[in-house]
Amino acid sequence: APAPIPLTVQDRPMTPPVYNGVNPSYPGLRVLNTSPPMFCVDNFLTPFECDFLVQVAQDSFGPAPVVGKGVGEISPSRTSSTCYLAREDLPDLLRKVSLLTGKPMDHCELPQVGRYFASQQYLQHFDAFDLGTEDGLRFAANGGQRTVTVLIYLNDCERGGGTRFPALNLEVQPRRGMALVFFPATVDGMLDKMALHAALPAIDTKYVSQCWIRQSTYSGQPS
């Protein structure tokens, strides 16, 4: 029988994974982890830009879906609220994401703003799609695999609301304007199990913006 096609980084241990990476000279860039690579950027957005995103989203929040079967489904694993924002309304945000990641702006999904009230969370999950499933292939048909996550914290959280990577024993606490950058899959679309993460239960209300970058030009939204 032919060898199974590898679908995750961990399925092909002898092949060094190649990730998208970031612009090493981007102001405020810090390395959080080396294998797999993970970065943060202090003051990626200004306080004004953070407040603007929260304000724009305020009247449009709805239950946050999980990309799953059929369309994006509402799931008890994700109890926050979210809204999608139009690319044309956020040229500065997309320009910064493009400069940081080296990817064209049209590879980015519609930016989201997420809101977590006290006790709301998003249990452990992958941002990349499982290309061994029909649903994964369908979601990747438009723009390919998600290869970069840029998660931007829009307010400070003194208590709760961290982003935890259990396989790396790493937790990031929200600080207003800071961007967290990691790679849910390699440039050739292999899901990385080390990128498993969770949004821990909020105590203080938390606002975040999520920008997911695909392998190629993307149109529409995943739900």
C-alpha positions in Angstrom: 0.0 0.0 0.0 1.3 3.5 -0.7 2.5 5.5 2.3 -0.1 7.9 3.8 0.2 11.5 2.8 1.6 13.5 5.7 -0.9 16.1 6.9 0.8 17.5 10.0 4.4 18.5 10.8 4.6 15.7 13.3 3.8 13.1 10.5 7.1 13.8 8.8 9.7 14.2 11.6 12.7 13.9 9.2 11.6 16.9 7.2 12.4 20.3 8.9 9.2 22.4 8.9 9.3 25.7 7.0 7.1 28.5 8.5 6.2 31.8 7.0 8.3 33.8 9.5 8.2 37.5 10.1 10.0 40.7 9.2 13.0 40.5 11.6 13.4 44.3 11.6 9.8 45.1 12.5 9.8 47.6 15.4 9.1 46.0 18.8 9.5 42.4 17.6 10.4 39.9 20.3 11.0 36.1 20.1 8.8 34.1 22.5 9.7 30.7 21.2 12.1 29.3 18.7 10.8 25.8 17.9 8.2 26.3 16.6 8.8 30.0 16.1 6.5 32.4 17.9 6.8 36.2 18.2 5.2 39.2 19.8 5.3 42.8 18.8 4.9 45.5 21.5 2.8 48.5 20.5 1.8 46.9 17.2 -1.3 49.1 17.4 -1.6 52.4 19.1 -4.1 53.0 21.9 -6.2 55.0 19.5 -6.2 52.2 16.9 -7.2 49.6 19.6 -10.1 51.8 20.8 -11.2 52.4 17.3 -11.5 48.6 16.6 -13.5 48.0 19.8 -15.8 50.9 19.0 -16.4 49.8 15.4 -17.2 46.3 16.5 -19.4 47.3 19.5 -22.8 47.1 17.7 -22.0 44.1 15.6 -21.0 41.4 18.0 -22.6 38.0 17.7 -21.9 34.5 19.0 -18.4 33.4 17.8 -18.6 30.4 15.5 -16.1 27.5 15.2 -15.0 26.6 11.7 -16.4 23.1 11.6 -19.0 21.1 9.7 -21.2 22.8 7.1 -20.6 26.4 8.0 -19.0 28.0 11.0 -20.9 26.5 13.9 -21.7 27.8 17.3 -20.0 25.5 19.8 -19.9 25.3 23.6 -16.1 25.2 23.3 -16.1 28.9 22.2 -18.3 31.2 24.4 -17.1 34.6 23.3 -18.7 37.0 20.8 -17.1 38.2 17.5 -17.7 40.3 14.5 -16.1 40.5 11.0 -14.8 43.9 9.8 -14.5 45.0 6.2 -11.0 45.1 4.8 -11.5 48.5 3.2 -12.3 50.0 6.6 -9.0 48.9 8.1 -6.2 49.8 5.7 -3.7 50.7 8.4 -4.2 47.4 10.3 -3.8 45.3 7.1 -0.8 47.3 6.0 0.9 46.6 9.4 0.0 42.9 9.2 1.4 42.7 5.7 4.6 44.5 6.6 5.1 42.2 9.7 4.4 38.9 7.8 5.6 39.7 4.3 2.3 38.5 2.9 0.0 40.5 0.6 -3.1 42.1 2.2 -5.4 40.0 0.0 -4.1 36.8 1.6 -5.7 37.9 4.9 -9.2 36.7 5.9 -11.6 39.4 7.0 -10.2 40.7 10.3 -12.3 39.9 13.4 -12.8 41.5 16.8 -13.6 39.1 19.6 -15.0 40.0 23.0 -14.8 37.9 26.1 -16.9 38.7 29.2 -16.1 37.2 32.6 -15.8 33.4 32.4 -16.0 33.3 28.6 -13.3 31.3 26.9 -12.2 29.3 23.8 -11.1 25.8 24.6 -8.0 24.2 23.1 -8.1 24.3 19.3 -6.1 24.6 16.1 -6.4 27.6 13.8 -5.3 25.5 10.8 -7.6 23.2 9.0 -7.4 19.4 9.0 -6.8 18.7 5.3 -7.5 15.0 5.9 -11.2 15.8 6.2 -13.8 17.0 3.7 -14.5 20.0 5.8 -10.9 21.0 6.0 -10.5 20.7 2.2 -13.6 22.7 1.6 -12.4 25.6 3.9 -9.0 25.5 2.3 -10.4 25.6 -1.2 -10.7 29.4 -0.9 -7.2 30.8 -0.3 -5.5 27.6 0.9 -4.4 26.7 4.5 -4.1 29.2 7.3 -0.3 29.6 7.7 -0.1 32.7 10.0 -2.1 33.9 13.0 -1.8 37.5 14.1 -3.6 37.9 17.4 -3.8 41.5 18.6 -4.8 42.4 22.2 -7.0 45.5 22.3 -7.0 46.1 26.0 -5.0 45.2 29.1 -6.2 42.3 31.2 -4.7 42.1 34.7 -6.6 39.0 35.5 -7.5 36.0 33.3 -7.9 35.9 29.6 -4.4 34.7 28.7 -3.6 32.7 25.5 -2.1 29.3 26.5 -0.1 26.9 24.4 -0.1 23.6 26.4 2.4 21.8 24.2 4.9 24.6 24.8 4.0 25.4 28.4 3.7 29.0 27.3 1.1 31.6 28.3 0.7 35.1 27.0 -1.1 37.7 29.0 -3.0 40.4 27.1 -1.5 43.9 26.8 -3.1 46.6 24.8 -1.6 47.0 21.4 0.5 43.9 21.5 0.4 41.4 18.6 1.1 37.7 19.1 2.3 35.9 15.9 2.4 32.2 15.5 2.2 29.7 12.7 -0.7 27.2 12.7 0.7 25.4 9.6 3.8 25.4 7.5 4.1 27.2 4.2 3.1 24.0 2.4 0.0 23.5 4.5 1.0 21.0 7.1 -0.9 21.6 10.4 1.4 22.0 13.4 0.1 20.2 16.5 2.4 22.4 18.6 0.3 25.4 17.8 -2.6 24.0 19.8 -3.8 26.8 22.0 -6.7 28.1 24.2 -8.1 31.4 25.2 -8.3 31.0 29.0 -11.4 32.1 30.9 -11.7 35.9 31.1 -12.0 37.6 34.5 -11.6 41.2 33.1 -13.5 41.8 29.8 -11.1 41.1 27.0 -11.0 42.4 23.4 -8.8 40.9 20.7 -8.5 41.2 16.9 -7.7 38.1 14.9 -6.1 38.2 11.5 -5.6 34.8 9.8 -3.4 34.7 6.7 -3.9 32.1 3.9 -1.4 30.6 1.4 -2.9 32.6 -1.4 -5.6 35.2 -2.3 -8.7 34.9 -0.1 -12.2 36.3 -0.6 -15.2 36.2 1.7 -15.1 34.8 5.3 -14.8 31.3 6.7 -18.3 31.1 8.1 
